[in-house]
Amino acid sequence: MESIPNKKTPILIVDDDESLLASIRATLLSTGMPEPAVLSDGGRVFNLLKTNQFQVILLDLIMPSISGMDILKKIKKEFPSIECVIITAVAEVSSAVQAMRYGAYDYLVKPIESEKLTITVNRALERFNLHHSLSLFARHQSFADLKKPQAFQGMITADESMARIFHQVEAVSPTDYSILITGESGTGKEMLARIIHALSLRSRGPFVAVNMGSLSIPLFEADFFGHTKGAFTGAQTERKGFLETAKGGSVFLDEITELNPDFQGKLLRVIEERELYRLGSSDASKVDVRFIASTNRDVHELIKKGRFRNDLFYRLDTFHIHLPPLREREKDILPLANHFLRLYAKKNQKEIDSVAPDLAEYLLTYSFPGNIRELKNIVGSAVLLEKTNSLTLASAQNLRLFLASEPSGGERLLTLAELEKRHLLSVLDATGGNRTKAAKILGIGLKTLRRKLKEFQK
């Protein structure tokens, strides 16, 4: 079976089951979508791709002539912009998740629900258009081209790499995509998440930030999903969880990779089914939130080690934004330093109006393992000690601690990991060993601090 509409269609359906082809085609037409092309012979896919400009392909995973997985790999290699949705049976879901590693956008399980089919295809088309638009303007993106520059006023930046990220934010914010923001600690992931929420259609709803590394394991479900009265000892009243509190808005899952593996499956089910059960209740509640997650860790490495579910990753990573570290954004260092100088000078009623050349020179060559948060701390403490009207290197004790340990002559240069270790231990020492205070100063969860200290002992 092969049917290609006369008009250009953005959708191609490939499945050896002709009755399923007809059913999907009828469902899409009934919702007002363009008439899709349908094909029962998987071997013919690439002939059609040479003469048609498809944006979304629905692809059966198991076909007699050629496997859907092989077709997918070839499509993503030769036509990477095309979004592919895998059609699979319940028994093949693990293979469908594997297909997402090769670039599939999503998967649908037979029998296919009409509503889920429509939503998935619409979102795949939306993502194609989003990526297409970004690629067209990638070379010309600048701060001057932003449609709503006022939304980004809280992020002090002059580096061109951030202009590209801001354009990504403007493009993805109006959608309801789940977003994963990656980047080292202190790069501004939560601030960016708040901007995404402010620019979204959910801006009038709440923004609820949850540090996944600080959640109590015994009370995870109660905190996240809510609970009924009497659900457990101490549950004297009914209480909404984070997801219900964020209804109509966005929930920010900070340090998502710190979530206990036992609860990753529960979160995945909520994201997929868009419903939850309060602890102690058998009544389902609809989940109406946008998920924005962040991590400072290598997710793919964690997936390989079996510490993070790949299916949860692909649900959260519908759109990916990576924030570069401060050492890769040299043009941002002095503007940020001056911003923090004005902030702390005013707060401490000091007349310090500039960063001295000696301090500026060292800031521009320093690696900033703690990124923007560390720069803020360096400037903040220096302001307290400075006795002139210019912020000097002599007052920047936090920076001088690192400068004193830097190698001279032929000494070995420290790795970023070693610098991070020194910084963590120095902050811990400064707080008298108080891990809770140290974690707060470092801007990480207590669980993350414990993990890093454990890693340092290996």
C-alpha positions as CSV (number, residue, x, y, z in Angstrom):
1,M,0.0,0.0,0.0
2,E,1.3,3.4,-1.0
3,S,-0.6,6.7,-1.0
4,I,1.1,10.1,-1.5
5,P,-1.3,13.1,-1.5
6,N,-1.0,15.5,-4.4
7,K,-0.4,18.4,-2.0
8,K,2.8,18.4,-0.1
9,T,2.3,16.7,3.3
10,P,4.6,17.0,6.3
11,I,3.6,13.5,7.6
12,L,4.6,10.0,6.5
13,I,3.2,6.8,8.2
14,V,5.2,3.6,7.6
15,D,3.7,0.3,8.8
16,D,3.1,-3.1,7.2
17,D,-0.3,-3.3,8.8
18,E,-2.6,-1.6,6.2
19,S,-5.6,-1.5,8.5
20,L,-3.5,0.5,11.1
21,L,-2.3,2.8,8.3
22,A,-5.9,3.6,7.4
23,S,-6.9,4.1,11.1
24,I,-4.0,6.5,11.8
25,R,-4.7,8.4,8.6
26,A,-8.4,8.7,9.4
27,T,-7.6,9.9,13.0
28,L,-5.2,12.6,11.8
29,L,-7.6,13.8,9.1
30,S,-10.5,14.0,11.6
31,T,-8.5,16.5,13.7
32,G,-7.8,18.8,10.8
33,M,-4.2,17.8,10.1
34,P,-2.9,17.6,6.5
35,E,-3.6,14.3,4.8
36,P,-0.6,12.1,5.6
37,A,1.4,9.9,3.1
38,V,1.1,6.2,4.0
39,L,3.4,3.4,3.1
40,S,3.4,-0.3,3.9
41,D,6.8,-1.2,2.4
42,G,9.6,0.0,4.6
43,G,12.1,-0.5,1.8
44,R,10.5,2.3,-0.2
45,V,11.0,5.0,2.5
46,F,14.2,6.5,1.2
47,N,12.9,6.7,-2.4
48,L,10.1,8.9,-1.0
49,L,12.5,11.0,1.1
50,K,14.3,12.0,-2.1
51,T,11.3,13.6,-3.6
52,N,9.2,14.7,-0.6
53,Q,9.9,17.1,2.3
54,F,8.5,15.2,5.3
55,Q,8.8,16.7,8.7
56,V,7.5,13.8,10.8
57,I,7.6,10.1,10.1
58,L,5.6,7.6,12.1
59,L,7.6,4.4,11.9
60,D,6.6,0.8,12.9
61,L,9.5,-0.9,14.8
62,I,8.9,-4.4,13.5
63,M,8.4,-4.9,9.8
64,P,9.1,-8.0,7.6
65,S,11.3,-6.5,4.9
66,I,13.4,-4.1,7.0
67,S,13.5,-3.2,10.7
68,G,12.2,0.1,11.8
69,M,15.3,0.6,13.9
70,D,17.5,0.3,10.8
71,I,15.3,2.8,8.9
72,L,15.5,5.2,11.9
73,K,19.3,5.1,12.1
74,K,19.6,5.8,8.4
75,I,17.0,8.7,8.5
76,K,18.7,10.4,11.4
77,K,22.0,10.0,9.6
78,E,20.9,11.3,6.2
79,F,17.9,13.5,7.2
80,P,18.6,14.5,10.8
81,S,16.0,17.3,11.0
82,I,13.1,14.9,10.4
83,E,11.3,13.9,13.6
84,C,10.6,10.2,13.9
85,V,7.9,8.7,16.1
86,I,8.2,4.9,16.7
87,I,5.1,2.7,16.6
88,T,5.5,-0.4,18.8
89,A,3.8,-3.2,20.7
90,V,3.8,-3.4,24.5
91,A,6.4,-6.1,24.4
92,E,8.8,-3.9,22.4
93,V,8.7,-0.8,24.6
94,S,12.3,-1.3,25.7
95,S,13.4,-1.3,22.0
96,A,11.4,1.9,21.4
97,V,13.2,3.6,24.3
98,Q,16.4,2.4,22.7
99,A,15.3,4.0,19.5
100,M,15.1,7.3,21.3
101,R,18.8,7.0,21.8
102,Y,19.2,7.0,18.1
103,G,17.2,10.1,17.7
104,A,13.5,9.1,17.7
105,Y,11.3,11.9,19.1
106,D,8.8,9.6,20.9
107,Y,7.0,6.3,20.7
108,L,3.4,5.2,20.6
109,V,2.2,1.8,21.9
110,K,-0.4,-0.2,20.1
111,P,-3.4,0.0,20.3
112,I,-2.8,3.7,19.7
113,E,-5.0,6.1,21.6
114,S,-6.4,8.8,19.3
115,E,-5.8,11.7,21.7
116,K,-2.2,10.6,22.4
117,L,-1.6,10.1,18.6
118,T,-2.8,13.6,17.9
119,I,-0.8,15.3,20.7
120,T,2.4,13.4,19.8
121,V,2.2,14.3,16.1
122,N,1.4,17.9,16.8
123,R,4.3,18.2,19.2
124,A,6.7,16.5,16.7
125,L,5.6,18.9,14.0
126,E,6.1,21.8,16.4
127,R,9.6,20.6,17.4
128,F,10.6,20.3,13.7
129,N,9.5,23.9,13.1
130,L,11.3,25.0,16.2
131,H,14.6,23.4,15.3
132,H,14.2,24.5,11.7
133,S,13.7,28.1,12.7
134,L,16.7,28.0,15.1
135,S,18.9,26.6,12.4
136,L,17.9,29.2,9.9
137,F,18.9,32.1,12.2
138,A,21.8,30.4,14.1
139,R,24.5,32.4,12.4
140,H,22.8,35.7,12.9
141,Q,21.6,35.5,16.5
142,S,22.5,38.5,18.6
143,F,21.1,40.2,21.7
144,A,19.7,43.0,19.5
145,D,17.5,40.4,17.7
146,L,15.7,39.3,20.9
147,K,11.9,39.8,20.8
148,K,11.6,40.3,24.6
149,P,15.0,41.4,25.8
150,Q,13.5,42.7,29.1
151,A,12.9,39.1,30.2
152,F,16.6,38.5,30.3
153,Q,17.6,41.6,32.3
154,G,18.4,39.5,35.4
155,M,21.1,37.6,33.5
156,I,24.1,39.8,33.1
157,T,25.9,38.8,29.9
158,A,27.8,40.1,26.9
159,D,29.0,36.8,25.5
160,E,27.7,35.8,22.1
161,S,27.2,32.2,23.2
162,M,24.5,33.4,25.6
163,A,22.7,35.3,22.8
164,R,22.2,31.9,21.1
165,I,20.9,30.4,24.3
166,F,18.5,33.4,24.8
167,H,17.1,32.8,21.3
168,Q,16.6,29.1,22.2
169,V,14.7,30.2,25.3
170,E,12.4,32.6,23.3
171,A,11.7,29.8,20.8
172,V,10.9,27.0,23.2
173,S,9.2,28.9,26.1
174,P,5.8,29.3,24.4
175,T,5.6,25.5,23.8
176,D,4.8,23.0,26.5
177,Y,7.9,20.9,26.0
178,S,9.7,19.4,28.9
179,I,13.2,21.0,29.0
180,L,16.5,19.8,30.4
181,I,19.0,22.4,31.3
182,T,22.6,21.2,31.8
183,G,25.7,23.0,33.0
184,E,28.1,23.2,35.9
185,S,27.0,24.3,39.3
186,G,26.7,28.1,39.5
187,T,26.0,28.8,35.8
188,G,22.5,30.1,36.3
189,K,20.3,27.1,35.5
190,E,17.4,28.0,37.9
191,M,17.5,31.6,36.8
192,L,17.1,30.5,33.2
193,A,14.3,28.1,34.2
194,R,12.4,31.0,35.8
195,I,12.8,33.1,32.6
196,I,11.4,30.2,30.5
197,H,8.4,30.1,32.8
198,A,8.0,33.9,32.6
199,L,7.9,33.7,28.8
200,S,5.6,30.7,28.7
201,L,1.8,30.5,28.3
202,R,1.9,29.3,31.9
203,S,3.4,32.5,33.3
204,R,0.4,33.3,35.4
205,G,0.6,30.0,37.1
206,P,3.1,29.1,39.9
207,F,6.8,28.3,39.5
208,V,7.7,25.5,42.0
209,A,11.4,24.7,42.4
210,V,12.3,21.3,43.9
211,N,15.8,20.3,44.9
212,M,15.7,16.6,44.1
213,G,18.9,16.0,46.0
214,S,17.4,17.2,49.3
215,L,14.2,15.2,49.2
216,S,13.7,12.8,52.1
217,I,13.5,9.3,50.8
218,P,10.8,8.1,53.3
219,L,8.6,11.1,52.5
220,F,9.3,11.4,48.7
221,E,5.8,10.4,47.6
222,A,4.1,12.5,50.2
223,D,6.1,15.6,49.3
224,F,5.9,15.1,45.6
225,F,2.4,13.7,45.1
226,G,0.7,14.8,48.3
227,H,-1.2,12.7,50.8
228,T,-4.6,12.2,52.4
229,K,-5.3,12.5,56.1
230,G,-4.1,9.4,57.9
231,A,-2.1,8.2,55.0
232,F,0.8,7.6,57.4
233,T,1.8,8.3,61.0
234,G,1.8,12.1,61.4
235,A,-0.4,12.8,58.4
236,Q,-3.0,14.7,60.4
237,T,-4.4,16.7,57.5
238,E,-4.7,16.4,53.7
239,R,-1.9,18.1,51.8
240,K,-1.1,18.9,48.2
241,G,2.3,17.8,46.8
242,F,4.7,19.8,44.7
243,L,3.0,18.7,41.4
244,E,-0.5,19.8,42.5
245,T,0.9,23.0,44.0
246,A,2.4,23.8,40.6
247,K,-0.9,23.2,38.8
248,G,-1.2,25.4,35.7
249,G,2.4,26.5,36.0
250,S,5.9,25.0,35.9
251,V,7.8,22.6,38.2
252,F,11.6,22.9,38.2
253,L,13.3,19.7,39.1
254,D,16.7,20.9,40.2
255,E,19.5,18.2,40.4
256,I,17.2,15.7,38.7
257,T,20.0,13.1,38.5
258,E,20.1,13.0,42.4
259,L,16.7,11.4,42.5
260,N,16.7,8.0,44.1
261,P,16.4,5.3,41.4
262,D,13.5,3.7,43.2
263,F,11.4,6.9,42.6
264,Q,12.5,7.6,39.0
265,G,9.9,5.2,37.7
266,K,7.2,6.9,39.7
267,L,8.1,10.2,38.2
268,L,8.3,8.8,34.7
269,R,4.7,7.4,35.0
270,V,3.4,10.8,36.1
271,I,5.1,12.5,33.1
272,E,3.7,9.9,30.7
273,E,0.2,9.5,32.1
274,R,-0.2,13.1,33.2
275,E,-2.0,11.9,36.4
276,L,-1.0,11.1,40.0
277,Y,-2.3,9.4,43.1
278,R,-2.0,11.1,46.4
279,L,-0.5,8.8,49.1
280,G,-3.4,7.0,50.7
281,S,-5.8,7.7,47.8
282,S,-7.1,5.6,44.9
283,D,-8.4,8.6,43.0
284,A,-6.3,9.9,40.2
285,S,-5.7,13.6,39.8
286,K,-4.7,15.3,36.6
287,V,-1.2,16.7,36.3
288,D,-1.2,20.1,34.6
289,V,2.4,21.3,34.8
290,R,5.3,21.9,32.6
291,F,8.5,20.0,33.6
292,I,11.8,21.8,33.5
293,A,14.8,19.8,34.9
294,S,18.4,20.6,35.4
295,T,21.6,18.7,36.3
296,N,25.3,19.5,36.6
297,R,26.3,15.9,35.9
298,D,26.9,13.8,32.8
299,V,23.5,12.1,32.3
300,H,24.7,9.7,29.6
301,E,27.4,8.4,31.9
302,L,24.9,7.9,34.7
303,I,22.6,6.0,32.3
304,K,25.5,3.7,31.4
305,K,26.1,3.0,35.0
306,G,22.4,2.2,35.6
307,R,22.0,5.1,38.0
308,F,19.5,7.1,35.9
309,R,16.7,5.7,33.7
310,N,17.2,6.4,30.1
311,D,13.4,6.5,29.4
312,L,13.0,9.2,32.1
313,F,15.9,11.2,30.5
314,Y,14.2,11.1,27.1
315,R,10.9,12.3,28.5
316,L,12.6,15.3,30.2
317,D,15.0,16.0,27.3
318,T,12.4,17.0,24.7
319,F,14.4,20.2,24.4
320,H,18.0,20.6,25.7
321,I,19.7,23.8,26.7
322,H,23.3,23.7,27.8
323,L,24.8,26.6,29.8
324,P,28.5,27.0,29.3
325,P,30.8,27.5,32.3
326,L,32.0,31.0,33.1
327,R,35.6,30.2,32.0
328,E,34.2,29.8,28.4
329,R,32.4,33.1,28.6
330,E,35.3,35.5,29.0
331,K,33.2,38.6,27.9
332,D,30.9,38.0,30.9
333,I,33.5,38.0,33.7
334,L,34.0,41.8,34.1
335,P,30.4,42.8,33.5
336,L,29.3,40.3,36.2
337,A,32.1,41.5,38.5
338,N,31.0,45.1,38.1
339,H,27.3,44.1,38.7
340,F,28.2,42.3,41.9
341,L,30.4,45.2,42.9
342,R,27.5,47.7,42.6
343,L,25.2,45.3,44.5
344,Y,27.5,44.7,47.5
345,A,28.8,48.3,47.6
346,K,25.3,49.5,48.0
347,K,24.4,46.8,50.5
348,N,27.4,47.6,52.6
349,Q,27.2,51.4,52.1
350,K,30.6,51.6,50.6
351,E,31.8,54.0,47.8
352,I,33.6,51.5,45.6
353,D,33.0,52.4,42.0
354,S,35.4,50.2,39.9
355,V,37.4,46.9,39.7
356,A,41.1,47.7,39.8
357,P,43.3,46.6,36.9
358,D,45.2,44.0,39.0
359,L,42.0,42.3,40.1
360,A,40.5,42.5,36.6
361,E,43.6,40.8,35.2
362,Y,43.4,37.9,37.5
363,L,39.6,37.5,37.1
364,L,40.1,37.1,33.4
365,T,42.7,34.4,33.7
366,Y,41.0,32.5,36.6
367,S,39.2,29.2,35.8
368,F,36.2,29.7,38.2
369,P,35.3,26.1,39.2
370,G,32.4,27.6,41.1
371,N,31.3,29.7,38.1
372,I,29.1,32.8,38.6
373,R,28.3,31.9,42.2
374,E,32.0,31.8,43.0
375,L,32.6,35.2,41.3
376,K,29.7,36.6,43.3
377,N,31.3,35.3,46.6
378,I,34.7,36.6,45.6
379,V,33.4,40.1,44.9
380,G,31.1,40.1,47.9
381,S,33.8,39.3,50.4
382,A,36.3,41.6,48.7
383,V,33.9,44.6,49.1
384,L,33.8,44.0,52.9
385,L,37.6,44.2,53.1
386,E,38.3,47.0,50.6
387,K,39.3,50.4,52.0
388,T,39.7,52.3,48.8
389,N,37.2,53.3,46.1
390,S,38.5,50.6,43.8
391,L,38.2,46.9,44.3
392,T,41.7,45.5,44.4
393,L,43.3,42.0,44.3
394,A,44.6,42.5,47.8
395,S,41.0,42.5,49.2
396,A,40.0,39.4,47.2
397,Q,41.0,36.8,49.8
398,N,38.9,34.0,48.2
399,L,40.7,34.5,44.9
400,R,44.1,34.8,46.6
401,L,43.6,31.4,48.3
402,F,43.6,29.8,44.8
403,L,46.3,32.0,43.4
404,A,48.6,31.0,46.3
405,S,48.1,27.3,45.4
406,E,48.7,27.8,41.7
407,P,51.9,26.2,40.3
408,S,54.9,28.2,39.3
409,G,57.7,27.3,36.9
410,G,57.5,23.6,36.1
411,E,55.0,22.6,38.8
412,R,52.0,20.4,37.7
413,L,48.9,22.3,36.7
414,L,45.8,21.3,38.6
415,T,42.8,19.8,36.8
416,L,39.3,21.3,37.2
417,A,38.4,18.3,39.4
418,E,41.3,19.1,41.7
419,L,40.4,22.7,41.9
420,E,36.8,21.8,42.7
421,K,38.0,19.5,45.4
422,R,40.2,22.2,47.0
423,H,37.3,24.7,46.8
424,L,34.9,22.3,48.5
425,L,37.3,21.4,51.2
426,S,38.2,25.1,51.9
427,V,34.5,26.0,52.2
428,L,33.9,23.1,54.5
429,D,36.9,24.1,56.6
430,A,35.6,27.8,56.7
431,T,32.3,26.5,58.1
432,G,33.9,24.5,60.8
433,G,32.9,21.2,59.1
434,N,29.2,22.1,59.0
435,R,28.1,20.4,55.8
436,T,24.7,22.0,55.7
437,K,26.2,25.5,55.7
438,A,28.9,24.5,53.2
439,A,26.3,23.1,50.8
440,K,24.3,26.3,51.0
441,I,27.4,28.4,50.3
442,L,28.4,26.2,47.4
443,G,24.9,26.3,46.0
444,I,24.5,22.5,45.9
445,G,22.3,20.0,47.7
446,L,23.6,18.3,50.9
447,K,23.3,15.0,49.2
448,T,25.5,16.2,46.3
449,L,28.1,17.5,48.8
450,R,28.2,14.1,50.6
451,R,28.6,12.3,47.2
452,K,31.5,14.5,46.2
453,L,33.2,14.1,49.5
454,K,32.8,10.4,49.2
455,E,34.3,10.5,45.7
456,F,37.3,12.5,47.0
457,Q,38.1,9.6,49.4
458,K,38.4,7.0,46.6
